[in-house]
Amino acid sequence: MRKKQANATTIRLESVDREAIARIRELYGCPSDAAAIKLAVRMVARGALPAGSGAFIPPPERGGSSRTDQ
């Protein structure tokens, strides 16, 4: 019996995201970028990062400023 192939999803990543993926691969020994992304998503989903920990900083709005002191 063949394993069903997962649906493909495309996301656009910035250099900071690619650096984070590389760091996850290094720390956890993930064999691919996809494995690192899946690991990170599952860790967050199961609560490995406490809510309100400040781990997520949303990117600035398109065309907007990244300044937070406005």
Summary of the structure (lengths in Angstrom):
residues: 70
radius of gyration: 15.4
end to end distance: 58.0
largest distance: 58.0
contacts: 91
relative contact order: 0.08
helix: 39%
strand: 0%
